[in-house]
Amino acid sequence: MQEIEKLKLLQTEREALKSRIKVKEQEKKAENHTETVCPECGSRQLVHDYERAELVCQNCGLVIDDDFIDRGPEWRAFDHDQRMKRSRVGAPMTFTIHDKGLSTMIDWRNRDSYGRAISSKNRAQLYRLRKWQRRIRVSNATERNLAFALSELDRMASALGLPRNVRETAAVVYRDAVDKNLIRGRSIEGVAAAALYAACRQCSVPRTLDEIAEVSRVSRKEIGRTYRFISRELGLKLLPTSPIDYVPRFCSGLTLKGEVQSRAVEILRQAGERELTSGRGPTGVAAAAIYISSILGGERRTQREVAEVAGVTEVTIRNRYKELAEKLDIEIIL
């Protein structure tokens, strides 16, 4: 019973910490809204001089404040190890964990805060505390749902090699879907995959539905249907994917130089101006532009090599590159 009371106390402290963080975020927003303006010339281009503790107008040179507080750390670090040793705070808040990373964790090592080994008499109590901590961390069905879905999101994002901002955006989209009760009647994996696809579109890190379906446990058809549903219900304003967004990834997969990539982007830009890309799959058009650019740049790649990297067929590349060459008056010597 004593351990349960301790864990309840930890949970109340966690809730208090969450509320304090929320209040600080609101205060920070209020500070951002009341932006300082130079009283002399009305300019907003202000520079913080931390050596003299002065706030100076960049336009007229007026010193607006000569005694502001430096909110940064008082220590310096020259590498990652020094920074980790001298830092006195934990990891930042993240949406990719169901409790946003604000919960307490009891370490698996049987050592105290000074690194000394814990006596065998107290190890049984520590074991019970760990067990109840694991149980109390996921308290209700909603948190259980979030914990499973966010771990699934992280697994798929890792398999696709997606950056951190895409994972955070996908977690926010999924949380919004949970808040609006859009999960009911649908599989958690399907909604998580649809949220990841929407996040890729929002962050301009395009991945096709086929690529998402390969790493998820649901079909391409279900991901597309769920994506259309949550984008409509959440009001996500997503523009159609541009073929230019695929060019860097495909060129990297084909080990092509920067000049070839720039030429492919220019071809796609001209095709977009003449509306040659509308109504066609962006991956096929991007692959055709890269194929043309590789020939013109003297780094020839076969249609099969380009098709394997882009995930399209050789027939698609042939049809698209002939259209582009004909409409843009590009002479290709095979």
NORJONOR-V675170 format. One record per residue. RES is the residue in one small letter. OMEGA is omega in whole degrees, 0 to 359 (999 if undefined). BURIAL is # if it has 9 or more other C-alpha atoms within 8 Angstrom, else .. Layout:
res = [RES/RES]
omega = [OMEGA/OMEGA]
burial = [BURIAL/BURIAL]
This chain:
res = [m/q/e/i/e/k/l/k/l/l/q/t/e/r/e/a/l/k/s/r/i/k/v/k/e/q/e/k/k/a/e/n/h/t/e/t/v/c/p/e/c/g/s/r/q/l/v/h/d/y/e/r/a/e/l/v/c/q/n/c/g/l/v/i/d/d/d/f/i/d/r/g/p/e/w/r/a/f/d/h/d/q/r/m/k/r/s/r/v/g/a/p/m/t/f/t/i/h/d/k/g/l/s/t/m/i/d/w/r/n/r/d/s/y/g/r/a/i/s/s/k/n/r/a/q/l/y/r/l/r/k/w/q/r/r/i/r/v/s/n/a/t/e/r/n/l/a/f/a/l/s/e/l/d/r/m/a/s/a/l/g/l/p/r/n/v/r/e/t/a/a/v/v/y/r/d/a/v/d/k/n/l/i/r/g/r/s/i/e/g/v/a/a/a/a/l/y/a/a/c/r/q/c/s/v/p/r/t/l/d/e/i/a/e/v/s/r/v/s/r/k/e/i/g/r/t/y/r/f/i/s/r/e/l/g/l/k/l/l/p/t/s/p/i/d/y/v/p/r/f/c/s/g/l/t/l/k/g/e/v/q/s/r/a/v/e/i/l/r/q/a/g/e/r/e/l/t/s/g/r/g/p/t/g/v/a/a/a/a/i/y/i/s/s/i/l/g/g/e/r/r/t/q/r/e/v/a/e/v/a/g/v/t/e/v/t/i/r/n/r/y/k/e/l/a/e/k/l/d/i/e/i/i/l]
omega = [181/179/180/179/179/180/176/178/177/181/178/177/178/178/178/178/178/181/178/179/179/179/180/178/178/178/179/177/180/178/180/181/179/183/182/179/179/181/183/186/179/181/176/180/184/183/175/175/187/178/180/182/182/173/190/174/182/184/185/177/180/175/185/182/182/182/180/186/173/184/178/180/180/180/177/177/185/174/186/181/178/181/180/181/186/180/181/180/180/180/179/178/181/178/184/174/189/178/178/177/183/182/177/179/175/188/181/178/181/179/180/185/179/180/180/180/179/183/181/180/182/184/179/178/179/178/179/178/178/182/181/176/178/182/186/183/175/192/184/185/181/179/178/177/181/182/180/184/182/174/176/176/181/179/181/180/178/180/180/181/183/182/186/184/178/180/179/180/179/179/179/179/180/179/177/178/178/181/180/175/180/183/186/179/179/181/180/180/180/180/178/179/178/178/179/178/178/179/177/179/182/185/180/173/194/169/182/177/179/179/177/182/180/183/180/182/180/184/178/182/181/179/179/180/180/179/179/181/184/178/178/183/181/179/179/180/184/178/176/181/179/177/181/181/181/189/182/182/180/179/177/178/180/182/178/182/181/181/179/179/180/180/178/178/180/177/181/179/177/178/178/178/179/176/178/183/183/179/179/180/184/181/179/179/179/179/179/179/178/179/178/183/180/178/181/182/178/176/188/171/181/178/179/180/180/181/180/180/184/181/177/180/178/179/178/180/180/181/184/184/177/177/182/182/181/185/182/179/178/180/182/178/182/999]
burial = [././#/./././#/././#/#/././#/././#/#/./././././././././././././././././././#/././././#/#/./#/././#/./././#/#/#/#/#/#/./././#/#/#/./#/./././././././././././././././#/#/./././././././././././#/#/#/#/./#/#/#/#/./././././././#/././././././#/././././#/././././#/#/#/./#/#/././././#/././././#/#/#/#/#/./#/#/#/#/#/#/./#/#/././#/./#/./././#/#/#/#/#/#/#/#/#/#/#/#/#/././././#/././././#/#/#/#/#/#/#/#/#/#/#/#/#/#/./#/./#/#/#/./#/./#/#/#/./#/#/./#/./#/./#/#/#/./#/#/././#/#/./././././././././././#/#/#/#/#/././#/#/././#/./#/./././#/#/./#/#/#/./#/#/#/#/#/#/././././#/././././#/#/#/#/#/#/#/#/#/#/#/#/#/#/#/#/././#/#/./#/./#/#/#/#/#/#/./#/#/#/./#/#/#/./#/#/././#/#/././././././././.]
